[in-house]
Amino acid sequence: MSRQPVIIDCDPGHDDAIAILLALSHPQLEVKAITTVHGNQTLPKVTDNALRLLTAIGRTDIPVAAGCARPLVAAPVTAPEIHGESGLDGPNMPEPAFRPLDEHAVNTIIRILRTSDRKVTLIPTGPLTNIAAALLKAPDIMTNIEHIYLMGGAIHEGNKTPVAEFNIYVDPHAAKVVFTSGLPITMIGLDVTHQARMGEEEIARLRAMDRPVAHLVADLITFFMGTYRRVFGFDYAPLHDAVAVAQAIAPGIVATRRLHVDVETTSPLTFGQTIVDLYGVTGREPNANVGFRLDRDAFLEMLMAAIATY
């Protein structure tokens, strides 16, 4: 069976890093490129993190392209309180052994989509600026997009404001472009990703593998768990972004419903909220598969098996 070509658009980021490890380890996926976007930290920092991670795992063959350094309209926002000053605090990461492409990530996305002989799946795990910019610049690429599995949004909760999830809050205008594109979309929001809990038991399993990458992941989760405990009072780390990759690998690991999703771009109270029409009260056609429930046991086994391959 031929592998599904994918582009991972991300802002590493502890959970982005683990999502990348999962994607690169799985035989069903062919990662054509990793594109970076502002978000968890500034664009130079998250791009450096992607290069360091790929260097650490010996995958300098994966092209990395740096993309948009700020949102389409809003002012930039980062999350040092969650991901640290580097965006990937915690583990000791090697200096990058290679450089990003001399090409803007938006152009990389467009080029890959225009030249691929198979439809490409997009897995955005950060703000949607690069994806929206590519769609606006080259609408013809939509015919070669298989699916968009995005980590972002929420039905019932927020983590940047009481109602807004961070990735959508950072660039809601870009999110609106994506959700109104008519493309096949699966939204993996906080309602699902907070079920992807990693705690002391899972860290111990990783340490017991006694492999460099397993220790790296354990260090990532340990730091991430510490900031989530301090900021949100959680006793675990939710691996948000890896769930989007898991759903791309095994659709159904997250139970979804077809619903209409809109994005608030103006209200100061609900800026960045994903408005999910649970009961069809707007009469609008569904435009996304919205995640509700994660098969956590299957997700953890998929993730542990992935880390064991390194």
N, C-alpha and C positions, 0 to 999 in steps of 0.2 A: 504494500500500500504506500502510495506516495505521500510525503509529508505535507501538511498544510502550511503554506508560507504565511508568516506573520511579521508585523512590525510592532515592537514594544515602544510606546511613547511614554516617557516617565520622568520623574524628578527625584532620583535616589538620594535620601530616603531609605530607612531600614526595611520597611515592608516592600518597597520597590525592588530592593536588592534581592530579597528572598523570592519575589515574583520572577525576577530575571533568572535566578538559579533554577527554579522550577521549569521555566520555559525552555532553557538551554539543555536541560537534562532529558526532556521527554521526546521519545522517538516520533511522536505524531506531529511535532511542530518543527518547522524550519524557520529560524529567526533570521530574517533578511537584513535587519538593521535594528539598532537601538537608537532612538531619537530622544533628545532631552529638552526639557521645558522648565521655565521658572516655576517655583512652587515651594516645596519644602525648604529650599534654600535658593540663593541666587543662581542664575544659569551657569556661570563659571564653576561654582562649587558642585552643583549636581552633575555637570558634565565630567568634572574631575572624578567624582565618586563612581560614575559608570566606568570610566577608564581604569580606575584602581581595582574595582571589583573584577572586571574581565581579566586584568593582569593577574590578580590573585588566583583565579581559577584556570589560568592558561588558555583563555579564549580571546586572544588578541586578533583572531581572524574575524570577529564580529564587527562590522562597521558601526561606528558611533558618529552621530551628527548632532551638533548643537543647534537648537531652534530659537524660539521666541523668548526674549529676556523679560518681557512684561506682558500683561493682559492686553486684549484688544482695545479696551476702553478704560477700565478701572485702574486705580493705582496698585503697584505691586504689593504683595503680602507674602511673608515667609513664615516658617514655623520653627524657629530655633529652640523654643521651649519644649518641643517634642523631639526633634531630630538633632539638636545640638548645633554648635557654631559651624561645623563643617557640613552639616546635613546628614552625616553618617558617623557620628561620634560613637565611641565604644571600642570596636576592634582596631587592632593595628593593621592598617592597609598598606600595601606596597606602593611605591611611586609608580605612576603609569609607565608602561613599557611601549606605548604607542600613542598616537595623536588622533583627534577627531578628524573626520573628513573635512576637506576644504570646500564645503557645500552646506548651505543652510538646511536645517532639518526639514523645513517645509518643502524645499526642492527635492530633498532625498525621498520624502514620502511620495511626491508627485512622480518622480522618475521611476521608482520601483513599481508603483501602480500602473503607470503607462506601459512599462516594458515586460511585466510579468505575464507569462503564458497561462497562469492560473489566477483566479481571484484571490486576493490577499485579505487576511483577517487583521484588523487593527485592535491592539490591546492598549488603550490609554489608561495609565494609572496615576496621572497627575492632572493639573488643569488642562482644559481641552483647547488651548490656544493654537498649538501646532496643527491639530486636526481641523479645526474650524478655518484657519488660514489657508490650508491646502484645499479645502472644499470651495472656499470663496475664490481662490486664485485659479483653480483648475477644476471646474465642475464636471468635466468629462471623466475624471478619475472615479466618480461614483459608480460607474458601470463595472469597475473591476474590484470593488470592495465586497468581500464575501459577508462580513459581519463586523460589528464593532462591539467588543466586550469592554465596557468601561467601568472602572471603579470610581464611583462618585455619587453624590446625592443621598437621599434618604426618604423614607415614607413618613416616619414619625418622629425623628430626632435630628439634632445637629451636634457638631463638635467644634464648630467655629463660632456660631451663634446658637441660640436655643433651637433654631429651625434649619440652619444651613450647614451642610457638610463642607469641609475645607476645600476640596478640589473644585467644586462648583462655585463656592463663594469667591474664590480667587479670580475666576473669570466666568461669570454667569453669562456674559454676552456670547462668549465662545460656545458655552454649553447650549445656549438657545439655538445657535446655528446648527449644531450637531443634532439636537433632538428634533428640529424641524426639517431635517435634510431628506426625510423619507427613506433613509437607509435602515437595514436591519440592525437593531440595537438591543443589547442586553445591559440593563443597569444593575450593577452590583453595588448596592448602597450600604449604609451603616447598619441597617436592620439585619442584614446578612453577615457583614464582615465582623460585627461584634460577636458573632457566634464562632468565629475562627480564632478561638482562644488558645494562646500558648503560654504555659506557666512553668513552674518549677519542675513538674513531672516531665514535660516535653524537653526542657533544657537538659535534664539528667539523661534522657534518651539520646540526645545529640552528643553530649559529652562521652557517653559510653561507646559511641562509634569510634572515638579516638582517631579521627581523621581531621586534617587541617581545615577543610571546608566546613565540616560539622562543627568544629570548635568556633569557626568564624560566625556561623549562623547562631550558635549558642550565645556568643558575645553580642551579636546584633539584638537578639531577643532580650537578653539581660538588660541592656541599656534601654531599649524601647519599653520594657516592662517597668523600669524605674521611672521613666518620665510619665507614663500613663498612670502610675500609682500617685505620683506627686501632683499631676495636673487634674486628673479625673477621678482619682480614688479607686481605680481598677486594681485588682490583684493579678492581672494577666496582661499580655500584649496581644491586641487583635491584629492579625496579619491581613489587613484590608486587601492589599493589591494582589497577593497570591491567589485570592479567591477568584478574581477575574480571569487569571491564567488557568486555574483549575476548571472553570466553567468552559473555557475555550477548548480544553483538552477533553473534558467529559461533560458535555451539556446534559444537565439533569442532576449534577452534584449539588446544584442550587435549584430548588423548586421556584418556578417563576409564574407570573400571570401577565397576560397581554393587557396593558393599560395605557392611558394617555398621560404623558408627563410634560409639564411646562416648567419654565424657569423664570423666577422673579428677578428682574433687572433694574427696578426703579425704587421700590419701597425701602426706606431706611430701616424699617422694622424687620422685613423678611427678605432683604437682599440676598440673593444666592440660594434661596430655597427651591428645591424641586417639588412642584405641586403635582402629586400623584392622584389621579381621579379614580379612587377605589371603587366607586359605585356608579360610574358613568353619568354623573349628574350634569356634566358639561355637554354631553352629547357628542363629544369629539371622538374621532376614530383613534383607537390605540396606536401608539407609535413606538412602543418599547416593550420588551420582556422585562418585567421588574422582579428582582429577586426577593424572596420571602424567607426561605428556610434552607440552611446549609446542612448537608449530610457531613457532620463534623468528623465522624470516625473515618469515613472514606477520604475526606480532605486530608486529615492528619496522616493516614497511611500513604496517600499519594505523595505528600510532602516529604515524609521520612524516607520513602523509597527513592525519591529524587536526590535528596542530600547524600544518601548512601552510595550513589553512583559516582560521586566525585572522589 
